[in-house]
Every structure is written in structure tokens, then in C-alpha cells.
Amino acid sequence: MSTPIPTPRTDAAWAKTFEENEDQCRAGNAATDMRDECATLERELTALTAERDQLRADCENETKWAAHYLAQSIADKARAERVEAKLGAAS
């Protein structure tokens, strides 16, 4: 059996619910099914949040590289223009 992935928000909410209302402890399978669905949603949210954060970091990295290459291109063009100007002046 695999180790379950922790779902701290669901676990805390579930524990608090049963502390406040002991009658819900006897609610049966429907409550357990609901708790399992909440845990599934929490795991999916955690995974999607991690994926979003990774994509955001990738995007920031790509933006930095694009800015670097753009600056390099501008510098190369300015250098080429200076060389052309010197060659034109020498003619």
C-alpha cells in the first residue's frame, strides 16, 4: 500500500468539524466519501499550484534571456552602425 499524500487543510477542517459536532461522526459513508473527495481536490490543488509556480519561474527565466538577447542585438547593431560610419568617413 502506498503512503497517502498529506492533505493538511482537509484533515484540519475534518477534525474541527467532528470536534464541533459529534453527531456527524455517525453520518456514515457519505461523509467519508465527501472527505475523500475534499482530500483529492486538495491534492490536485497542491499539484496545480506547484505546476503554476514552476511555469511562472520558467516564464521569468525566459523573459530574462529574451531581454539579454535583445540587449545584445541592440549593442551589435550599434557597433555595426559605428563601423559603417567609420568606413563611410574613410572613403
HELIX and SHEET records of a PDB file:
HELIX    1   1 PRO A    8  GLU A   20  1                                  13    
HELIX    2   2 GLU A   22  ARG A   26  5                                   5    
HELIX    3   3 ASN A   29  ALA A   90  1                                  62    
END                                                                             
